[in-house]
């Protein structure tokens, strides 16, 4: 049997809150019955707890003449999972106590604190959604949600671990689908860019630019355009050295003949130098002849000029220099390769998505079949429970159907329906008009499922509306049963129900004079064990 030390409401302090001047309520970890005459302030306790759980803080609840109202709730927990939850949301706690405080100011916005750090009301709402449930005539929050009903069925079916495994797979699938859509979007956005790059590359690849190529083209241009002038200069030099009627080589040969014939007169040193000059002039004549013969008469000057014009045009387009153009050429090629990589990624992720969809579909099928089988069993148990609560002839059904698409919990859809009057047809539980009947149905669900749920604190508001006698006793026993697994706070005016409570919290009103003015004040009295009897008897003197 569970003693429910997972999480429970330890105390609630109300200061300047409506008719509560400064009261502290301490709660038992099991069944707390909140009793008192109509108008005493019982419902204000529920209002205060709803504000603690993130509801809007109404300034009208500030006590008259006060500047603010303060509500502080202390929860107790030594559960490692719960500690991790608060650590993960950025509000860790010490000494096994979770402290929530709301301050409602008369002339400014209300403030919220979780474990002594400022927080938003939405954080408090998320905390309450996970650990607290309110079952009442008008506020049946969690159990009327079809998503939550599916969670409860899974808990009843023992599928909690399987659901986590499935969700891990489904999360992978969702991530890959997100990546796939982003890549498709990226590809679509890049399509225009890719067309542009391919067009530019087509121009650049025709040229294949290089610094060396441009320099060589300039040389050829100069060579071709200056061929006649060059020919004339080179020819003139060649003729002066060896071709004219009077040329340097002939003149030098004549000098050498004279020197050879005058060996005694001209020194050998001078003769040797004349021969060196002759050899040098012959070399120059040979080089001039070679350069004249190498003149590129067959070069196409138009092709050379066209390529050089392409260089100039593309340099203006891509950075102003051949070096910058070559750099951009390389960048275009790299970027174009990256586009093909996107296609490869899309193909790879598409395959992974297909594989994960097959696995998720198969897993969801297994979950669905188990849910179908267990829903029938749970429907029978719920029907028996509500009939024990004097809903004679009522029948509850949990219908499980197959949805069209996969979701985070598979493809099962759930309908929680009830027939409260035999032969009158089934309706969704949330559409049932009678608040009393709805509360008993939800109480039955709690009895069956509370031991497997994450909910630790249950608030039952006016669950006894419109009932009495044996029905009240049945509800009292059911609340006591729920309290074996979870903390129960129930507002009741029936002694039959209060008699099953571990603790009685009695709310009464009195009048006292403050600053010479009579003021209404709500007072809290608490009793456990044998001390409860006086309060229970006061609810109905006949008992």
Buried (B, 14 or more C-beta within 10 A) or exposed (E): EEEBBBBBBBBBBBBBBBBBBEBBBBBBBBBBBBBBBEEBBBBBBBBBBBBBBBBEBEEEBBBEEBEBBBBBBBBBBEBEEBBEBBEEBEBBBEEBBBBBBBBBBEEEEBBBBBBEEEBEBEBBEBBBBBBBBBBBBEBBBBBBBBEBBBBBBBBBBEBEEBBEEBBEBBEBBBEBBEBBEEBBEBBEEBEEEBEEBEEBBEBBEEBEBEEEBBEEBEEBBEBBEEBEEBBEEBBEBBBBBBBEEEBBBBEBEEBBEEBEEEEEEBEEEEBEEBBEBBEEBBEBBEEBBEBBEEBEEEEEBEEBBEBBEBBEEBBEEBBEEBEEBBEBBEEBEEBBEEBEEBEEBBEEBBEBBEEBBEBBEEBBBEBBEBBBEBBEEBBEBBBEBBBBBBBEEBBBBBBBEEBEEBBEBBBBBBBBBBBBEEEEEBEEBBEBEBBBBBBBBBBBBBBBBBBBBBBBBBBBBBBBBEBEEEBBBBBBBBBBBBBBBBBBBBBBBBBBBBBBBBBBBBBBBEEEEEEEEEBBBBBBBBBEEEEBEEBBEBBEEEE
